[in-house]
Amino acid sequence: MKILLLQDRLRSGGTERQSVLLAGAFAAAGHATTLLTFRPGGALAATVDAAVSRRALQPFDTGLDWFAPGLRRAVAGLRPAVVLCMGRMANCYAGSLQRLALGERDAPAVVATMRTGKSLPRLFRRSLAQVRHVVANSRAAKENLVAQYRVPPEKISVIHNSLVFPAESGGGRNEALRAQWGAGPGTIVLLDVAMFRPEKNQRELIELVAALPRGRGVHLWLAGVGPALEACRRRVAEQRWDSFVKFLGFQPDPSPLYAAADLAVHASYSESLSNFLIEAQAHGLPSVAYDAQGIDECCVPGETGFVIPAGDRAAFLAALERLVAEPAAVRARRAAGARAYARTTFDPQRQVAAYLRLFETLAAGQPP
């Protein structure tokens, strides 16, 4: 089966990591797989598996995420059985691709995806009505599609995100990395891995951690890049919080950070399913996060993590203080539960198999 994944650019976000993972897995399963992007390059471009055909529509990077010159011609030339649209811009084109294919022999099944908690652009909303099928990456995202965008529930499949960086067993704590960033043996390291965008809300997270009693020996590590990074850096410098707030930059593989941290923290107010939280829990990190679409599906609330009403700073701090103060044995039990839950629920083989079953059904012209 020929499979085409469509993405605007391979930047360092969670959707892009899922695109790279799925493309490689489909190719490894013996399917002719192409990853087609609008823009060339991107932080994750070098991570695409060699078995995947990698193409870009723009001959040079125009900086325009929406510009897809020759998209229809490229899709027609590839003649895929299925087109999987990943990300907002790709989904804006999904409906027109399906509409243009109507009546053509061997027309592909175009599949849209719902992987965001943001409001959808008009063309994205139109695509939802025109494509053959929609994949939501959380149950909450499916509920939103039905309630807000009037997509028939039978047209939607829920396939959770896959673990991009499955944890190795028995790796132990990464003491060398902790020492590199100034964390001592007794330091509690709080970790957040996310692009620095306004909705990811790292600034509020910094202020929350700054409100913790300084005697607790807590560090906040923030990994990622993006447009909101410099404002966060300035805030930390102005308040002289650099002794406990560390900016780690873009991490092609954040696994060493998970092995060095103690807790996962996330203050984002716009999600569909947090890749960071499922990865962190798979590595045994209990979590505290603001509630957003799909967040309560990333953990077992109250057991492996705490889901806090959005904007309730007092409750967020109380949960943090509770986890920081817990005896090591209690935190270890939470860690074991988090690891077991995430590795089972977000197992890559399970998710890839679900996609391929869906594709085979659609390619055969049958309802899912």
C-alpha positions in Angstrom: 0.0 0.0 0.0 1.3 3.5 -0.9 1.0 5.9 2.0 1.5 9.7 1.8 2.0 11.8 5.0 1.5 15.5 4.5 3.1 18.1 6.8 3.9 21.8 6.4 7.4 21.6 7.9 9.4 19.4 10.1 9.9 21.8 13.0 10.5 20.5 16.5 6.9 20.1 17.7 5.0 17.0 18.9 2.9 16.6 15.7 6.1 16.7 13.6 7.7 14.0 15.8 4.6 11.9 15.3 4.9 12.4 11.5 8.5 11.2 11.5 7.7 8.2 13.8 4.7 7.1 11.8 6.4 7.4 8.4 9.3 5.3 9.6 6.9 2.7 11.1 4.8 2.4 8.0 7.9 2.0 5.8 9.3 -0.7 8.2 6.0 -2.6 7.9 6.6 -2.8 4.1 4.5 0.0 2.8 5.8 2.5 0.2 5.8 5.7 2.3 6.4 9.3 1.3 6.7 12.2 3.8 5.8 15.3 1.8 6.3 18.7 3.3 5.5 22.2 2.0 8.8 23.7 3.3 12.2 22.1 3.1 14.4 21.5 6.1 13.4 21.9 9.7 14.8 20.7 13.0 13.6 17.1 12.5 14.4 16.7 8.8 17.6 14.8 9.5 15.7 12.3 11.7 13.5 10.9 8.9 14.2 7.2 8.3 16.1 6.4 5.1 13.4 4.0 4.1 10.9 6.9 3.8 10.8 8.9 0.6 11.3 12.5 1.7 10.1 15.4 -0.6 9.4 19.1 -0.3 7.2 21.3 -2.5 8.9 24.6 -2.1 12.2 24.6 -4.0 13.7 26.8 -1.3 12.3 27.8 2.1 10.0 30.8 1.7 9.1 30.9 5.4 5.4 30.4 4.5 3.8 27.5 6.2 0.7 27.6 4.0 2.4 27.8 0.6 2.1 24.4 -1.1 3.0 24.8 -4.8 2.2 21.9 -7.0 0.5 19.9 -4.2 -2.2 18.4 -6.4 0.3 17.5 -9.1 2.6 15.8 -6.6 -0.2 13.8 -5.0 -1.5 12.7 -8.4 2.0 11.6 -9.4 2.6 9.6 -6.3 -0.9 7.9 -6.6 -1.1 6.9 -2.9 -3.9 4.8 -1.5 -4.1 7.0 1.6 -3.1 10.6 2.4 -2.7 11.3 6.1 -2.7 15.0 6.8 -0.7 16.0 9.9 -0.9 19.5 11.4 -3.1 22.6 10.8 -1.8 23.7 7.4 -1.9 20.2 5.9 -5.4 19.7 7.2 -6.5 22.9 5.5 -5.6 21.3 2.2 -7.2 17.9 3.1 -10.7 18.7 1.9 -9.6 20.0 -1.5 -7.4 17.0 -2.1 -10.4 14.7 -1.4 -12.7 16.8 -3.4 -10.4 16.8 -6.4 -10.0 13.0 -6.2 -13.8 12.4 -6.4 -14.6 10.4 -9.5 -11.0 9.6 -10.3 -10.0 6.0 -10.7 -8.0 4.7 -7.7 -8.6 8.0 -5.9 -6.8 8.1 -2.5 -8.7 8.2 0.8 -7.7 11.4 2.5 -7.6 11.3 6.3 -7.6 14.4 8.4 -6.3 14.5 11.9 -7.4 16.5 15.0 -4.2 17.1 17.1 -4.8 20.5 18.6 -6.9 22.3 21.2 -6.8 25.6 19.3 -9.8 26.8 17.3 -9.7 25.6 13.7 -9.3 27.8 10.6 -12.2 27.9 8.2 -10.5 25.6 5.6 -9.7 23.1 8.3 -13.3 23.0 9.3 -14.4 22.6 5.7 -11.9 19.7 5.3 -13.6 17.8 8.2 -16.8 17.6 6.2 -15.1 16.6 2.9 -12.4 14.0 3.8 -13.1 10.2 4.0 -12.2 9.9 7.7 -10.8 11.8 10.7 -8.3 10.6 13.3 -8.5 12.2 16.7 -5.5 11.7 19.0 -7.6 11.7 22.2 -11.1 10.9 23.3 -11.6 14.6 24.3 -10.6 15.7 20.8 -13.2 13.4 19.3 -15.9 14.8 21.6 -14.9 18.3 20.5 -15.1 17.3 16.9 -18.7 16.0 17.4 -19.9 18.8 19.7 -18.3 21.9 18.2 -17.7 20.9 14.5 -20.6 18.5 14.0 -18.5 15.7 12.6 -20.5 12.4 12.7 -18.9 10.2 15.4 -18.8 7.2 13.0 -16.4 9.2 10.8 -13.9 9.6 13.7 -11.3 7.1 15.0 -9.4 7.8 18.2 -5.8 6.7 17.9 -3.6 8.1 20.7 -0.1 9.5 20.0 2.7 7.0 20.1 5.7 7.1 22.4 8.5 8.6 20.3 11.2 7.8 22.8 10.3 4.6 24.7 12.2 4.3 27.9 15.1 1.9 28.3 14.7 -0.4 31.3 17.3 -0.3 34.1 19.1 2.8 32.8 19.4 4.4 36.2 19.5 8.1 37.0 21.5 10.3 34.8 23.7 11.9 37.4 26.2 13.3 34.9 23.6 15.4 33.2 22.2 16.6 36.6 25.7 17.7 37.6 26.2 19.4 34.2 23.2 21.7 34.9 24.0 22.2 38.6 21.6 19.8 40.2 23.0 18.1 43.3 22.1 14.7 44.7 19.2 16.2 46.7 17.9 18.6 44.1 14.3 17.9 42.8 14.4 18.5 39.1 11.1 19.6 37.5 11.1 19.2 33.7 9.0 20.6 30.9 9.8 19.8 27.2 7.7 21.9 24.8 8.1 24.5 22.0 8.1 28.0 23.4 4.8 29.2 22.1 2.4 31.5 24.0 -0.1 28.7 24.6 2.5 26.5 26.2 2.6 29.0 29.0 6.2 28.5 30.2 6.3 32.0 31.7 3.5 31.1 34.2 5.3 27.8 34.9 8.4 29.7 35.8 6.5 32.0 38.1 4.8 29.0 39.8 8.1 27.3 40.5 9.6 30.6 41.7 6.8 30.7 44.4 8.0 27.4 45.9 10.0 27.7 49.1 13.7 28.1 48.0 14.9 25.8 50.8 13.4 22.8 49.0 16.2 22.6 46.5 14.1 22.6 43.4 15.3 23.2 39.8 13.1 23.9 36.7 14.5 22.7 33.4 12.9 24.0 30.2 13.8 22.3 27.0 12.7 23.7 23.6 12.9 26.7 21.3 10.3 29.0 19.8 9.0 32.6 19.7 8.3 32.9 23.4 11.7 31.8 24.6 13.4 35.2 24.7 10.6 36.7 26.8 11.0 33.9 29.3 14.8 34.4 29.4 14.4 38.1 30.1 11.9 37.4 32.9 14.3 35.0 34.5 17.2 37.4 34.2 15.2 40.3 35.6 14.2 38.3 38.7 17.6 36.7 39.0 16.0 33.2 38.9 18.8 31.7 36.8 20.1 29.7 39.8 17.1 27.4 39.6 15.6 27.9 36.1 17.6 26.3 33.3 17.0 26.7 29.6 18.2 23.6 27.8 17.4 24.5 24.2 16.2 22.1 21.5 16.7 18.4 22.3 16.6 16.0 19.3 16.2 13.2 21.8 15.0 14.3 25.3 15.4 10.8 26.8 18.5 11.8 28.9 16.5 14.7 30.4 13.8 12.3 31.5 16.4 10.1 33.1 17.8 13.1 35.0 14.5 14.6 36.2 12.2 13.8 39.1 8.9 15.3 38.1 7.1 16.5 34.9 5.4 19.9 35.0 3.2 21.4 32.2 1.2 24.7 32.4 0.0 24.7 28.8 -3.6 25.8 28.2 -4.0 24.4 24.7 -3.5 20.7 24.0 -5.1 17.7 22.3 -2.8 15.1 23.9 0.5 16.1 25.4 3.4 14.2 23.8 5.7 15.5 26.6 3.5 14.1 29.4 3.1 10.6 27.9 6.9 10.4 27.2 7.8 11.7 30.7 5.4 9.2 32.4 6.8 6.4 30.3 10.2 7.3 31.8 8.7 7.2 35.3 8.1 10.9 36.0 4.9 11.7 38.0 3.3 14.9 36.7 1.5 18.1 37.5 -0.3 19.8 34.7 -3.1 22.3 34.0 -6.2 20.7 32.6 -6.6 21.1 28.8 -8.1 18.9 26.1 -6.8 15.3 26.5 -4.5 16.0 29.5 -6.5 13.7 31.8 -5.8 10.9 29.2 -2.1 11.3 29.6 -2.1 10.0 33.2 -4.1 8.5 35.9 -5.3 11.6 37.8 -4.4 11.5 41.4 -2.2 8.5 41.1 0.4 8.9 38.4 -0.2 12.7 38.0 -2.3 15.6 39.1 -4.5 17.5 36.7 -5.2 21.0 37.9 -8.1 23.3 36.8 -6.6 25.7 34.3 -5.4 28.9 35.9 -5.7 27.7 39.5 -2.2 28.6 40.7 -2.9 27.8 44.3 -3.9 24.2 43.4 -0.9 23.8 41.1 1.5 24.9 43.8 -0.2 22.7 46.4 0.2 19.6 44.1 3.8 20.5 43.4 4.6 21.0 47.1 3.0 17.6 47.8 5.1 15.8 45.2 8.3 17.5 46.1 7.8 16.7 49.8 6.8 13.1 49.4 9.1 10.4 50.6 11.3 8.8 47.9 9.4 5.5 48.4 6.0 7.1 47.7 7.4 8.9 44.6 8.9 5.6 43.4 5.5 4.0 43.6 4.0 6.8 41.6 6.8 6.5 39.1 6.2 2.8 38.6 2.5 3.4 38.0 3.2 6.2 35.5 5.7 4.0 33.6 3.3 1.1 33.3 0.3 3.2 32.3 2.2 5.1 29.6 4.0 2.2 28.1 0.8 0.2 27.7 -1.6 3.0 26.6 0.8 4.7 24.1 2.7 1.7 22.8 4.0 2.6 19.3 3.3 -0.9 17.8 -0.3 -0.7 19.0 -0.9 2.7 17.5 0.8 2.0 14.2 -1.3 -1.2 13.9 -4.4 0.8 14.4 -3.5 3.3 11.7 -2.7 0.5 9.2 -6.0 -1.4 9.9 -7.8 1.9 9.3 -5.9 2.5 6.0 -6.5 -1.0 4.7 -10.2 -0.6 5.3 -10.4 2.8 3.6 -8.2 1.7 0.7 -10.6 -1.1 0.1 -13.5 1.3 -0.1 -15.2 0.0 3.1 -16.5 2.1 6.0 -14.2 1.9 9.1 
